[in-house]
Amino acid sequence: MNPNNHNPPIMSNLDEKPGSSLTEPYSASEPDSFSDIDEKKLLWKIDLRIIPLFTVLYLLSFLDRGNIGNAKIEGLAESLNLRGMQYNMCLTIFFIFYSSMEIPCNVVLRYVKPKTFIPITMAIWSVVMTLMGTVRNYHQLMAMRALLGIFEAALFPGISYILSIYYKKNEVLVREAIFFSAASMAGAFSGLLAAAISKMNGVGNYEGWRWIFILEGLLTFVVAVIAWFYFPLNPSECSFLTERERKFVVQRVTFSSNNVISKPDRPEEPSRSKPLNEPFEHDKNSPDVELSSPTYSDGPTNLGETHENDKRWILAVFADWQSWCMLMVYYGVVVPLYGISLFTPTIIKSLGHTNTKAQLMSVPIYVVASIYSIAQAWMSDRVGLRSPFLSFNFVCMAIGYTVCICVDPRTNPRVIYAASYIIAIGMYPAFPLVVIWFSNNLSGSYKRAVGMAFQIGIGNLGGAFASNFYRTQDSPRFLLGHSLELGFICGGFFFMMVVIVGYKLSNKRRRDALKRGDYSNYSEAEFLAMGDKSPHFTYRL
């Protein structure tokens, strides 16, 4: 290969079997600038087709896993005669099965169309949810929670990965935040819905908490049936785009990079090609990254990524230092998230409010968190950075939990309630941010699919931890729970700093290696096979 004649191919060097990838590449036999396609209109078209559906699906997912918290304050524990830590074990069993199934589910999604797999699993968990309203004892409740964890596992990592194959790296966070804001809205909606449904107490000789499970399960089933008809196929096959639009979407995502530009939403001008081993000029505002200069992609050094379904990418995830560090960062977010979402109604009730008022007072916390999540994600995509915003989130969470530890809710209940807002403002935006930050820094669509499932799957064991932090005997101060949550937040912040330093050092080493010409004899295929370990891959900070 002569590096001076280098022009990035559109994955023409991959030996991929038809139908084996969610982002099947198109041939690059003739160059195409796609000048006839209005990119903003195309994105809006994709947004309208995908984001509302994903938002509703995730809202119902979070609603169905968390409504047990609402059922508890409506009398679930008393009706089933739950003793000691039995209620907490019902929370824990969900996360054990949920976590263990996420990596297998994302691997399955590489071979089975998500349009088929996700609606089916959703319909099954809706039936489980409905049957939960008929349980009569602790063991039956445990079984239903375990099944719920198994069948909910496919949704979040699955739709997160699907977003990553429809949108560029500087576009995906705000979309993920929009559908993840459904988690915060689920908290609000759950409180409102539970307060209303609990009024059905005695209907059909069922307690009000049973109707929470039954009606919310039936609602999920109806949406699962609708999703069967509207769930999107992969970009190269979806029916709502034209043939040229499908080619353009696959092409622009394949060559999406982490290079930071001053105005990420503004088209850039092409520049002259350079040899693969010659460094590119730096953006004066971003000294740590090379400035890309694409026609429609991100520059002559951007070779795209491989879409091969090689099992070596599974091992690559487990062998990658950033996978384990990002997992620790994720724990610093997800443990407080599940702690607060499962126990907010109980904590507010412990401040002396009635059941219904406790449900309703949790609503505005989630609404505020939802609005801020989307605003922060838009800003992060706009400037092309993740870590500064995540740092702010960790600080907010730490402040909120510190207040909860230091203040006695019996004497200052309003202060504790205000601290809940601070925690939520830090916590809910951080969740999609840490997932997309890791996704941005994985190259190779198979590695990214497995990597996201690894982080989300193993990370969601944090829910099992959190479900045992808040014990009845610790009410109303819950010092043990709050202190443990604060400990995970501090740990997450520490590993975030490790990741930042690691990314900066890696980016510098790669630039230096290119300057020295260490990779001058490498072919494009060899660079693609290296994935995010290629010297032409820049980690996003």
KEMISE-456329 format. One record per residue (C-alpha): residue in three letters; x, y, z. Coordinates in nm, 3 decimals, padded with zeros to 5 digits. Layout:
// KEMISE-456329
KOLVEX type       X       Y       Z
KOLVEX  ALA       X       Y       Z
...
***
This chain:
// KEMISE-456329
KOLVEX type       X       Y       Z
KOLVEX  MET  00.000  00.000  00.000
KOLVEX  ASN  00.127  00.342 -00.096
KOLVEX  PRO  00.027  00.582  00.185
KOLVEX  ASN  00.052  00.882 -00.047
KOLVEX  ASN -00.236  00.751 -00.256
KOLVEX  HIS -00.457  00.684  00.043
KOLVEX  ASN -00.832  00.742  00.009
KOLVEX  PRO -01.053  00.598  00.284
KOLVEX  PRO -01.268  00.315  00.150
KOLVEX  ILE -01.626  00.259  00.254
KOLVEX  MET -01.552 -00.071  00.424
KOLVEX  SER -01.491 -00.238  00.087
KOLVEX  ASN -01.209 -00.440  00.238
KOLVEX  LEU -01.434 -00.623  00.484
KOLVEX  ASP -01.526 -00.981  00.428
KOLVEX  GLU -01.873 -00.961  00.579
KOLVEX  LYS -02.151 -01.204  00.503
KOLVEX  PRO -02.483 -01.049  00.398
KOLVEX  GLY -02.724 -01.005  00.684
KOLVEX  SER -02.471 -01.072  00.954
KOLVEX  SER -02.439 -00.716  01.073
KOLVEX  LEU -02.681 -00.450  01.188
KOLVEX  THR -02.484 -00.200  00.979
KOLVEX  GLU -02.414 -00.388  00.658
KOLVEX  PRO -02.168 -00.174  00.459
KOLVEX  TYR -02.230 -00.070  00.102
KOLVEX  SER -01.979 -00.097 -00.177
KOLVEX  ALA -01.753  00.195 -00.254
KOLVEX  SER -01.719  00.118 -00.625
KOLVEX  GLU -01.817  00.473 -00.712
KOLVEX  PRO -01.751  00.776 -00.489
KOLVEX  ASP -02.065  00.957 -00.380
KOLVEX  SER -02.083  01.293 -00.203
KOLVEX  PHE -02.461  01.260 -00.135
KOLVEX  SER -02.494  01.630 -00.213
KOLVEX  ASP -02.864  01.580 -00.288
KOLVEX  ILE -02.942  01.473  00.070
KOLVEX  ASP -03.043  01.731  00.331
KOLVEX  GLU -02.872  01.595  00.642
KOLVEX  LYS -03.079  01.791  00.894
KOLVEX  LYS -03.407  01.680  00.736
KOLVEX  LEU -03.285  01.321  00.730
KOLVEX  LEU -03.192  01.333  01.100
KOLVEX  TRP -03.531  01.478  01.183
KOLVEX  LYS -03.695  01.198  00.985
KOLVEX  ILE -03.498  00.935  01.179
KOLVEX  ASP -03.567  01.112  01.510
KOLVEX  LEU -03.943  01.109  01.455
KOLVEX  ARG -03.937  00.740  01.366
KOLVEX  ILE -03.709  00.612  01.644
KOLVEX  ILE -03.690  00.840  01.947
KOLVEX  PRO -04.061  00.854  02.050
KOLVEX  LEU -04.087  00.475  02.027
KOLVEX  PHE -03.768  00.412  02.224
KOLVEX  THR -03.874  00.666  02.485
KOLVEX  VAL -04.207  00.492  02.547
KOLVEX  LEU -04.043  00.148  02.558
KOLVEX  TYR -03.783  00.253  02.811
KOLVEX  LEU -04.037  00.442  03.021
KOLVEX  LEU -04.241  00.122  03.052
KOLVEX  SER -03.928 -00.083  03.126
KOLVEX  PHE -03.824  00.144  03.411
KOLVEX  LEU -04.183  00.174  03.529
KOLVEX  ASP -04.226 -00.204  03.548
KOLVEX  ARG -03.903 -00.270  03.735
KOLVEX  GLY -03.952  00.017  03.982
KOLVEX  ASN -04.324 -00.001  04.057
KOLVEX  ILE -04.254 -00.248  04.336
KOLVEX  GLY -04.140  00.054  04.538
KOLVEX  ASN -04.483  00.211  04.493
KOLVEX  ALA -04.653 -00.120  04.568
KOLVEX  LYS -04.460 -00.147  04.894
KOLVEX  ILE -04.599  00.171  05.040
KOLVEX  GLU -04.947  00.057  04.932
KOLVEX  GLY -04.920 -00.256  05.148
KOLVEX  LEU -04.737 -00.525  04.945
KOLVEX  ALA -04.506 -00.627  05.231
KOLVEX  GLU -04.791 -00.660  05.479
KOLVEX  SER -05.018 -00.854  05.240
KOLVEX  LEU -04.747 -01.108  05.155
KOLVEX  ASN -04.620 -01.119  05.515
KOLVEX  LEU -04.265 -01.029  05.409
KOLVEX  ARG -04.017 -01.043  05.697
KOLVEX  GLY -03.670 -00.903  05.754
KOLVEX  MET -03.476 -00.862  05.429
KOLVEX  GLN -03.725 -01.051  05.211
KOLVEX  TYR -03.846 -00.738  05.033
KOLVEX  ASN -03.487 -00.636  04.961
KOLVEX  MET -03.412 -00.984  04.827
KOLVEX  CYS -03.701 -00.946  04.582
KOLVEX  LEU -03.529 -00.632  04.454
KOLVEX  THR -03.190 -00.802  04.444
KOLVEX  ILE -03.298 -01.108  04.245
KOLVEX  PHE -03.418 -00.888  03.960
KOLVEX  PHE -03.076 -00.729  03.913
KOLVEX  ILE -02.887 -01.059  03.933
KOLVEX  PHE -03.080 -01.205  03.639
KOLVEX  TYR -03.103 -00.872  03.457
KOLVEX  SER -02.726 -00.827  03.467
KOLVEX  SER -02.641 -01.183  03.370
KOLVEX  MET -02.854 -01.171  03.055
KOLVEX  GLU -02.750 -00.837  02.902
KOLVEX  ILE -02.432 -00.952  02.724
KOLVEX  PRO -02.600 -01.264  02.577
KOLVEX  CYS -02.892 -01.049  02.460
KOLVEX  ASN -02.669 -00.803  02.277
KOLVEX  VAL -02.479 -01.089  02.111
KOLVEX  VAL -02.814 -01.236  02.000
KOLVEX  LEU -02.905 -00.898  01.852
KOLVEX  ARG -02.610 -00.935  01.611
KOLVEX  TYR -02.786 -01.234  01.456
KOLVEX  VAL -03.158 -01.185  01.525
KOLVEX  LYS -03.334 -00.873  01.405
KOLVEX  PRO -03.413 -00.637  01.695
KOLVEX  LYS -03.753 -00.575  01.533
KOLVEX  THR -03.836 -00.935  01.626
KOLVEX  PHE -03.636 -00.996  01.942
KOLVEX  ILE -03.711 -00.686  02.150
KOLVEX  PRO -04.094 -00.674  02.106
KOLVEX  ILE -04.116 -01.047  02.189
KOLVEX  THR -03.914 -01.014  02.508
KOLVEX  MET -04.120 -00.708  02.597
KOLVEX  ALA -04.448 -00.897  02.552
KOLVEX  ILE -04.319 -01.178  02.777
KOLVEX  TRP -04.214 -00.943  03.056
KOLVEX  SER -04.552 -00.769  03.038
KOLVEX  VAL -04.720 -01.102  03.107
KOLVEX  VAL -04.482 -01.157  03.400
KOLVEX  MET -04.566 -00.810  03.528
KOLVEX  THR -04.939 -00.880  03.515
KOLVEX  LEU -04.898 -01.216  03.690
KOLVEX  MET -04.704 -01.040  03.968
KOLVEX  GLY -05.036 -00.890  04.071
KOLVEX  THR -05.161 -01.241  04.158
KOLVEX  VAL -04.874 -01.364  04.377
KOLVEX  ARG -04.962 -01.492  04.722
KOLVEX  ASN -04.628 -01.533  04.898
KOLVEX  TYR -04.262 -01.439  04.906
KOLVEX  HIS -04.144 -01.726  04.685
KOLVEX  GLN -04.388 -01.646  04.406
KOLVEX  LEU -04.285 -01.281  04.415
KOLVEX  MET -03.917 -01.381  04.396
KOLVEX  ALA -03.986 -01.600  04.091
KOLVEX  MET -04.173 -01.322  03.909
KOLVEX  ARG -03.897 -01.069  03.981
KOLVEX  ALA -03.634 -01.311  03.846
KOLVEX  LEU -03.831 -01.364  03.523
KOLVEX  LEU -03.884 -00.991  03.489
KOLVEX  GLY -03.507 -00.938  03.506
KOLVEX  ILE -03.441 -01.201  03.239
KOLVEX  PHE -03.682 -01.056  02.982
KOLVEX  GLU -03.615 -00.687  03.047
KOLVEX  ALA -03.243 -00.740  02.990
KOLVEX  ALA -03.254 -00.700  02.611
KOLVEX  LEU -03.409 -00.356  02.597
KOLVEX  PHE -03.166 -00.093  02.726
KOLVEX  PRO -02.836 -00.221  02.581
KOLVEX  GLY -03.022 -00.315  02.264
KOLVEX  ILE -03.174  00.023  02.189
KOLVEX  SER -02.855  00.200  02.303
KOLVEX  TYR -02.663  00.002  02.043
KOLVEX  ILE -02.926  00.069  01.777
KOLVEX  LEU -02.891  00.443  01.838
KOLVEX  SER -02.516  00.409  01.786
KOLVEX  ILE -02.569  00.266  01.435
KOLVEX  TYR -02.811  00.540  01.327
KOLVEX  TYR -02.630  00.846  01.467
KOLVEX  LYS -02.278  00.986  01.466
KOLVEX  LYS -02.081  01.000  01.788
KOLVEX  ASN -02.150  01.370  01.844
KOLVEX  GLU -02.524  01.319  01.789
KOLVEX  VAL -02.610  01.014  01.993
KOLVEX  LEU -02.592  01.142  02.354
KOLVEX  VAL -02.880  01.388  02.329
KOLVEX  ARG -03.094  01.113  02.173
KOLVEX  GLU -02.999  00.869  02.445
KOLVEX  ALA -03.075  01.134  02.706
KOLVEX  ILE -03.419  01.191  02.558
KOLVEX  PHE -03.518  00.829  02.582
KOLVEX  PHE -03.340  00.785  02.915
KOLVEX  SER -03.529  01.085  03.046
KOLVEX  ALA -03.812  00.837  03.029
KOLVEX  ALA -03.652  00.680  03.335
KOLVEX  SER -03.692  01.003  03.528
KOLVEX  MET -04.038  01.055  03.384
KOLVEX  ALA -04.119  00.696  03.482
KOLVEX  GLY -04.048  00.800  03.839
KOLVEX  ALA -04.294  01.087  03.804
KOLVEX  PHE -04.549  00.885  03.609
KOLVEX  SER -04.517  00.592  03.847
KOLVEX  GLY -04.598  00.811  04.144
KOLVEX  LEU -04.902  00.963  03.974
KOLVEX  LEU -05.022  00.631  03.836
KOLVEX  ALA -04.972  00.445  04.163
KOLVEX  ALA -05.161  00.713  04.354
KOLVEX  ALA -05.455  00.675  04.114
KOLVEX  ILE -05.449  00.296  04.083
KOLVEX  SER -05.429  00.248  04.459
KOLVEX  LYS -05.782  00.390  04.475
KOLVEX  MET -05.896  00.061  04.317
KOLVEX  ASN -05.828 -00.111  04.648
KOLVEX  GLY -06.094 -00.380  04.696
KOLVEX  VAL -06.201 -00.398  04.328
KOLVEX  GLY -06.227 -00.766  04.233
KOLVEX  ASN -06.122 -00.848  04.589
KOLVEX  TYR -05.769 -00.732  04.499
KOLVEX  GLU -05.565 -00.489  04.704
KOLVEX  GLY -05.462 -00.163  04.542
KOLVEX  TRP -05.096 -00.268  04.506
KOLVEX  ARG -05.199 -00.570  04.298
KOLVEX  TRP -05.378 -00.346  04.050
KOLVEX  ILE -05.055 -00.145  04.008
KOLVEX  PHE -04.884 -00.457  03.869
KOLVEX  ILE -05.183 -00.580  03.669
KOLVEX  LEU -05.271 -00.258  03.488
KOLVEX  GLU -04.914 -00.152  03.420
KOLVEX  GLY -04.843 -00.501  03.283
KOLVEX  LEU -05.142 -00.484  03.050
KOLVEX  LEU -05.031 -00.141  02.928
KOLVEX  THR -04.684 -00.279  02.848
KOLVEX  PHE -04.836 -00.567  02.651
KOLVEX  VAL -05.038 -00.331  02.433
KOLVEX  VAL -04.727 -00.123  02.358
KOLVEX  ALA -04.525 -00.441  02.282
KOLVEX  VAL -04.778 -00.537  02.015
KOLVEX  ILE -04.756 -00.189  01.861
KOLVEX  ALA -04.374 -00.204  01.875
KOLVEX  TRP -04.379 -00.523  01.667
KOLVEX  PHE -04.507 -00.321  01.372
KOLVEX  TYR -04.303 -00.002  01.425
KOLVEX  PHE -03.967 -00.116  01.563
KOLVEX  PRO -03.692 -00.008  01.319
KOLVEX  LEU -03.477 -00.248  01.120
KOLVEX  ASN -03.103 -00.181  01.085
KOLVEX  PRO -03.012  00.128  00.876
KOLVEX  SER -02.929 -00.068  00.560
KOLVEX  GLU -03.275 -00.234  00.557
KOLVEX  CYS -03.518  00.009  00.721
KOLVEX  SER -03.828  00.082  00.516
KOLVEX  PHE -03.882  00.442  00.628
KOLVEX  LEU -03.568  00.560  00.443
KOLVEX  THR -03.500  00.563  00.071
KOLVEX  GLU -03.218  00.355 -00.077
KOLVEX  ARG -02.985  00.656 -00.099
KOLVEX  GLU -03.073  00.768  00.253
KOLVEX  ARG -02.991  00.420  00.385
KOLVEX  LYS -02.652  00.426  00.213
KOLVEX  PHE -02.582  00.773  00.350
KOLVEX  VAL -02.673  00.681  00.709
KOLVEX  VAL -02.450  00.373  00.707
KOLVEX  GLN -02.164  00.568  00.548
KOLVEX  ARG -02.175  00.870  00.780
KOLVEX  VAL -02.195  00.656  01.095
KOLVEX  THR -01.917  00.424  00.979
KOLVEX  PHE -01.680  00.719  00.948
KOLVEX  SER -01.796  00.909  01.257
KOLVEX  SER -01.495  00.996  01.473
KOLVEX  ASN -01.413  01.138  01.815
KOLVEX  ASN -01.226  01.439  01.680
KOLVEX  VAL -01.347  01.759  01.846
KOLVEX  ILE -01.436  02.047  01.619
KOLVEX  SER -01.526  02.400  01.712
KOLVEX  LYS -01.877  02.385  01.565
KOLVEX  PRO -01.984  02.022  01.553
KOLVEX  ASP -02.317  02.089  01.383
KOLVEX  ARG -02.167  02.282  01.095
KOLVEX  PRO -02.049  02.109  00.773
KOLVEX  GLU -01.674  02.113  00.726
KOLVEX  GLU -01.466  02.173  00.418
KOLVEX  PRO -01.253  01.895  00.269
KOLVEX  SER -00.876  01.921  00.291
KOLVEX  ARG -00.581  01.768  00.112
KOLVEX  SER -00.494  01.406  00.181
KOLVEX  LYS -00.184  01.316  00.378
KOLVEX  PRO  00.010  00.995  00.426
KOLVEX  LEU -00.123  00.766  00.697
KOLVEX  ASN  00.188  00.813  00.907
KOLVEX  GLU  00.193  01.192  00.881
KOLVEX  PRO  00.031  01.385  01.168
KOLVEX  PHE -00.249  01.630  01.099
KOLVEX  GLU -00.267  01.984  01.227
KOLVEX  HIS -00.442  02.030  01.560
KOLVEX  ASP -00.749  02.235  01.617
KOLVEX  LYS -00.625  02.543  01.803
KOLVEX  ASN -00.912  02.501  02.050
KOLVEX  SER -00.851  02.129  02.102
KOLVEX  PRO -00.479  02.058  02.144
KOLVEX  ASP -00.533  01.699  02.253
KOLVEX  VAL -00.693  01.576  01.931
KOLVEX  GLU -00.630  01.590  01.559
KOLVEX  LEU -00.861  01.822  01.367
KOLVEX  SER -01.063  01.621  01.122
KOLVEX  SER -01.159  01.758  00.784
KOLVEX  PRO -01.420  01.543  00.614
KOLVEX  THR -01.629  01.579  00.304
KOLVEX  TYR -01.914  01.391  00.465
KOLVEX  SER -01.700  01.188  00.706
KOLVEX  ASP -01.436  01.302  00.950
KOLVEX  GLY -01.117  01.328  00.751
KOLVEX  PRO -00.851  01.142  00.554
KOLVEX  THR -00.712  00.963  00.860
KOLVEX  ASN -01.054  00.832  00.957
KOLVEX  LEU -01.073  00.478  00.817
KOLVEX  GLY -01.413  00.401  00.966
KOLVEX  GLU -01.461  00.081  01.164
KOLVEX  THR -01.497 -00.289  01.101
KOLVEX  HIS -01.837 -00.458  01.115
KOLVEX  GLU -01.706 -00.815  01.125
KOLVEX  ASN -01.876 -01.059  01.363
KOLVEX  ASP -01.550 -01.204  01.491
KOLVEX  LYS -01.565 -01.356  01.840
KOLVEX  ARG -01.225 -01.202  01.917
KOLVEX  TRP -01.407 -00.874  01.987
KOLVEX  ILE -01.573 -01.035  02.289
KOLVEX  LEU -01.231 -01.114  02.435
KOLVEX  ALA -01.109 -00.768  02.334
KOLVEX  VAL -01.372 -00.609  02.558
KOLVEX  PHE -01.265 -00.807  02.862
KOLVEX  ALA -00.895 -00.743  02.792
KOLVEX  ASP -00.937 -00.366  02.747
KOLVEX  TRP -00.834 -00.152  03.046
KOLVEX  GLN -01.102  00.108  02.971
KOLVEX  SER -01.379 -00.154  03.000
KOLVEX  TRP -01.302 -00.215  03.366
KOLVEX  CYS -01.241  00.149  03.453
KOLVEX  MET -01.563  00.256  03.280
KOLVEX  LEU -01.745 -00.019  03.467
KOLVEX  MET -01.629  00.136  03.794
KOLVEX  VAL -01.741  00.481  03.676
KOLVEX  TYR -02.077  00.329  03.586
KOLVEX  TYR -02.110  00.182  03.937
KOLVEX  GLY -02.060  00.532  04.073
KOLVEX  VAL -02.373  00.638  03.885
KOLVEX  VAL -02.600  00.335  03.871
KOLVEX  VAL -02.586  00.240  04.240
KOLVEX  PRO -02.718  00.581  04.355
KOLVEX  LEU -02.964  00.578  04.064
KOLVEX  TYR -03.130  00.254  04.166
KOLVEX  GLY -03.110  00.340  04.533
KOLVEX  ILE -03.298  00.664  04.488
KOLVEX  SER -03.549  00.531  04.232
KOLVEX  LEU -03.646  00.228  04.442
KOLVEX  PHE -03.665  00.408  04.773
KOLVEX  THR -03.768  00.770  04.703
KOLVEX  PRO -04.136  00.704  04.791
KOLVEX  THR -04.031  00.526  05.113
KOLVEX  ILE -03.786  00.801  05.210
KOLVEX  ILE -04.044  01.074  05.149
KOLVEX  LYS -04.308  00.878  05.340
KOLVEX  SER -04.064  00.849  05.631
KOLVEX  LEU -04.070  01.229  05.651
KOLVEX  GLY -04.425  01.199  05.786
KOLVEX  HIS -04.640  01.218  05.471
KOLVEX  THR -04.933  00.994  05.378
KOLVEX  ASN -04.894  00.725  05.110
KOLVEX  THR -05.061  00.929  04.837
KOLVEX  LYS -04.876  01.250  04.924
KOLVEX  ALA -04.544  01.062  04.927
KOLVEX  GLN -04.619  00.931  04.576
KOLVEX  LEU -04.708  01.279  04.448
KOLVEX  MET -04.416  01.460  04.613
KOLVEX  SER -04.170  01.239  04.421
KOLVEX  VAL -04.312  01.359  04.087
KOLVEX  PRO -04.147  01.705  04.054
KOLVEX  ILE -03.804  01.560  04.142
KOLVEX  TYR -03.814  01.341  03.833
KOLVEX  VAL -03.957  01.611  03.608
KOLVEX  VAL -03.673  01.851  03.691
KOLVEX  ALA -03.414  01.574  03.640
KOLVEX  SER -03.563  01.484  03.303
KOLVEX  ILE -03.548  01.840  03.169
KOLVEX  TYR -03.190  01.892  03.287
KOLVEX  SER -03.077  01.556  03.143
KOLVEX  ILE -03.173  01.659  02.791
KOLVEX  ALA -03.025  02.008  02.827
KOLVEX  GLN -02.691  01.875  02.950
KOLVEX  ALA -02.675  01.609  02.679
KOLVEX  TRP -02.731  01.875  02.412
KOLVEX  MET -02.448  02.084  02.556
KOLVEX  SER -02.214  01.784  02.571
KOLVEX  ASP -02.281  01.690  02.209
KOLVEX  ARG -02.241  02.055  02.113
KOLVEX  VAL -01.890  02.091  02.257
KOLVEX  GLY -01.789  01.732  02.190
KOLVEX  LEU -01.677  01.658  02.547
KOLVEX  ARG -01.808  01.417  02.811
KOLVEX  SER -01.586  01.423  03.120
KOLVEX  PRO -01.641  01.789  03.231
KOLVEX  PHE -02.016  01.732  03.246
KOLVEX  LEU -01.979  01.399  03.424
KOLVEX  SER -01.753  01.566  03.680
KOLVEX  PHE -02.027  01.818  03.753
KOLVEX  ASN -02.278  01.533  03.792
KOLVEX  PHE -02.061  01.354  04.047
KOLVEX  VAL -02.019  01.676  04.247
KOLVEX  CYS -02.397  01.729  04.258
KOLVEX  MET -02.459  01.372  04.373
KOLVEX  ALA -02.191  01.398  04.641
KOLVEX  ILE -02.335  01.725  04.775
KOLVEX  GLY -02.688  01.585  04.785
KOLVEX  TYR -02.596  01.268  04.972
KOLVEX  THR -02.370  01.459  05.212
KOLVEX  VAL -02.666  01.678  05.304
KOLVEX  CYS -02.883  01.368  05.359
KOLVEX  ILE -02.619  01.223  05.592
KOLVEX  CYS -02.566  01.541  05.793
KOLVEX  VAL -02.927  01.657  05.832
KOLVEX  ASP -03.187  01.488  06.050
KOLVEX  PRO -03.512  01.459  05.847
KOLVEX  ARG -03.720  01.468  06.165
KOLVEX  THR -03.611  01.825  06.233
KOLVEX  ASN -03.542  01.949  05.877
KOLVEX  PRO -03.755  01.745  05.634
KOLVEX  ARG -03.756  02.023  05.373
KOLVEX  VAL -03.376  02.018  05.354
KOLVEX  ILE -03.379  01.644  05.281
KOLVEX  TYR -03.644  01.695  05.015
KOLVEX  ALA -03.435  01.973  04.855
KOLVEX  ALA -03.128  01.745  04.861
KOLVEX  SER -03.327  01.491  04.659
KOLVEX  TYR -03.344  01.746  04.376
KOLVEX  ILE -02.967  01.800  04.385
KOLVEX  ILE -02.906  01.425  04.373
KOLVEX  ALA -03.148  01.377  04.083
KOLVEX  ILE -02.998  01.665  03.882
KOLVEX  GLY -02.658  01.500  03.907
KOLVEX  MET -02.764  01.140  03.877
KOLVEX  TYR -03.009  01.116  03.588
KOLVEX  PRO -02.796  01.307  03.331
KOLVEX  ALA -02.490  01.103  03.434
KOLVEX  PHE -02.642  00.768  03.340
KOLVEX  PRO -02.672  00.816  02.961
KOLVEX  LEU -02.352  01.023  02.966
KOLVEX  VAL -02.131  00.746  03.105
KOLVEX  VAL -02.285  00.488  02.868
KOLVEX  ILE -02.232  00.702  02.557
KOLVEX  TRP -01.884  00.812  02.665
KOLVEX  PHE -01.775  00.447  02.673
KOLVEX  SER -01.958  00.374  02.347
KOLVEX  ASN -01.783  00.667  02.176
KOLVEX  ASN -01.447  00.519  02.267
KOLVEX  LEU -01.508  00.170  02.129
KOLVEX  SER -01.439  00.096  01.764
KOLVEX  GLY -01.564 -00.209  01.579
KOLVEX  SER -01.942 -00.240  01.583
KOLVEX  TYR -01.928 -00.588  01.739
KOLVEX  LYS -01.690 -00.472  02.012
KOLVEX  ARG -01.914 -00.174  02.080
KOLVEX  ALA -02.224 -00.396  02.108
KOLVEX  VAL -02.049 -00.632  02.351
KOLVEX  GLY -01.878 -00.347  02.536
KOLVEX  MET -02.203 -00.161  02.600
KOLVEX  ALA -02.369 -00.481  02.721
KOLVEX  PHE -02.065 -00.550  02.942
KOLVEX  GLN -02.084 -00.208  03.107
KOLVEX  ILE -02.461 -00.203  03.143
KOLVEX  GLY -02.495 -00.572  03.229
KOLVEX  ILE -02.225 -00.617  03.491
KOLVEX  GLY -02.279 -00.258  03.604
KOLVEX  ASN -02.644 -00.321  03.677
KOLVEX  LEU -02.540 -00.558  03.953
KOLVEX  GLY -02.516 -00.223  04.130
KOLVEX  GLY -02.891 -00.241  04.154
KOLVEX  ALA -02.851 -00.556  04.363
KOLVEX  PHE -02.620 -00.364  04.597
KOLVEX  ALA -02.849 -00.061  04.620
KOLVEX  SER -03.158 -00.269  04.689
KOLVEX  ASN -02.999 -00.382  05.017
KOLVEX  PHE -02.868 -00.043  05.129
KOLVEX  TYR -03.197  00.099  05.255
KOLVEX  ARG -03.325 -00.112  05.542
KOLVEX  THR -03.650 -00.059  05.730
KOLVEX  GLN -03.472 -00.041  06.064
KOLVEX  ASP -03.263  00.255  05.940
KOLVEX  SER -03.568  00.477  05.883
KOLVEX  PRO -03.599  00.774  05.875
KOLVEX  ARG -03.231  00.880  05.849
KOLVEX  PHE -03.108  00.585  05.640
KOLVEX  LEU -02.749  00.670  05.732
KOLVEX  LEU -02.614  00.335  05.611
KOLVEX  GLY -02.778  00.366  05.270
KOLVEX  HIS -02.679  00.727  05.214
KOLVEX  SER -02.320  00.663  05.326
KOLVEX  LEU -02.276  00.363  05.098
KOLVEX  GLU -02.419  00.559  04.803
KOLVEX  LEU -02.173  00.840  04.873
KOLVEX  GLY -01.890  00.588  04.881
KOLVEX  PHE -01.981  00.457  04.535
KOLVEX  ILE -02.002  00.815  04.404
KOLVEX  CYS -01.651  00.893  04.530
KOLVEX  GLY -01.523  00.569  04.378
KOLVEX  GLY -01.684  00.652  04.044
KOLVEX  PHE -01.527  00.997  04.046
KOLVEX  PHE -01.182  00.849  04.117
KOLVEX  PHE -01.202  00.603  03.827
KOLVEX  MET -01.332  00.879  03.599
KOLVEX  MET -01.009  01.067  03.668
KOLVEX  VAL -00.810  00.751  03.590
KOLVEX  VAL -00.994  00.722  03.257
KOLVEX  ILE -00.928  01.087  03.167
KOLVEX  VAL -00.556  01.052  03.236
KOLVEX  GLY -00.543  00.722  03.046
KOLVEX  TYR -00.717  00.870  02.742
KOLVEX  LYS -00.489  01.175  02.733
KOLVEX  LEU -00.175  00.963  02.757
KOLVEX  SER -00.300  00.722  02.489
KOLVEX  ASN -00.386  01.005  02.250
KOLVEX  LYS -00.041  01.157  02.299
KOLVEX  ARG  00.139  00.825  02.245
KOLVEX  ARG -00.054  00.766  01.924
KOLVEX  ARG  00.024  01.111  01.785
KOLVEX  ASP  00.390  01.064  01.868
KOLVEX  ALA  00.394  00.722  01.702
KOLVEX  LEU  00.247  00.867  01.384
KOLVEX  LYS  00.507  01.143  01.382
KOLVEX  ARG  00.784  00.885  01.408
KOLVEX  GLY  00.635  00.681  01.126
KOLVEX  ASP  00.598  00.369  01.340
KOLVEX  TYR  00.297  00.253  01.138
KOLVEX  SER  00.412  00.351  00.789
KOLVEX  ASN  00.397 -00.009  00.662
KOLVEX  TYR  00.050 -00.087  00.793
KOLVEX  SER -00.237 -00.140  00.551
KOLVEX  GLU -00.589 -00.003  00.590
KOLVEX  ALA -00.715 -00.353  00.671
KOLVEX  GLU -00.462 -00.383  00.953
KOLVEX  PHE -00.565 -00.046  01.098
KOLVEX  LEU -00.932 -00.147  01.086
KOLVEX  ALA -00.853 -00.477  01.258
KOLVEX  MET -00.695 -00.281  01.545
KOLVEX  GLY -01.029 -00.112  01.623
KOLVEX  ASP -00.995  00.155  01.892
KOLVEX  LYS -00.631  00.053  01.944
KOLVEX  SER -00.542  00.198  01.603
KOLVEX  PRO -00.310  00.502  01.617
KOLVEX  HIS -00.569  00.684  01.407
KOLVEX  PHE -00.837  00.641  01.674
KOLVEX  THR -00.870  00.936  01.912
KOLVEX  TYR -01.031  00.882  02.252
KOLVEX  ARG -01.303  01.133  02.334
KOLVEX  LEU -01.249  01.312  02.664
***
